[in-house]
């Protein structure tokens, strides 16, 4: 007697399963990914890649720009494989490898985006407190944390969370392909997302503490002369909005996964488009338009010789 479960999941009645070696008995996404969303994503992320490459050239803010370039490259690769999951003749929505690869890159991309946000916060702290001014940096930095400590804590947290998520997603693909229960794999994925949501919430708290600490600085020091305080607040606002968009995306992923494989959120692509794709596009766009390199880059308003 077979140990395999009966088919339990979404099967598109209009798309026959090719039943190849790399095909699952169901469409793991919970729906058939649309060609339109994949193409739109590829076009927008390609434009953002060019935009941030241009910003790298003009600002020389290497760490931040390279992280955003990696973000867009990962998104492009992810959506190429999502394109390969669209209906025939373009793709095959039943392919397990397409699902796993697109998930890996689309989940990994925000890690680079988050790292860019972390580096922006630490650069703003250093620039506003005066380069190599340890006392000023401790006064502005949340709880006096050093740049290295902030980056080390949150980048490490993101890497751990992403590894757990990708492992969970891969195990879901294997379970579905073998007609086994994906509950354990989904719980692994859920744990990674819960940890990431918690870690980013802590970062947001630190970000708002930084804003509180810098309020008087931007109003009462030379930074505010010539309208520079207003400019700084605009760039800080862009950083805050981008951070909240990343957090919104992560919370959506947590809510989606908490419903289990085949839940309502995970079986409707509209949620993916509105709460995964759109927030990341807007966040990357905001950080391109209000690029921190225009403040702390080689010729930035707050730059002291392009240290960053």
Helices and strands as residue ranges (DSSP letters): H 35-59, H 62-83, H 96-129, H 134-140, G 142-144, H 147-177, H 183-220, G 222-227, H 228-258, G 265-267, H 269-272, I 273-277, H 278-289, H 293-296
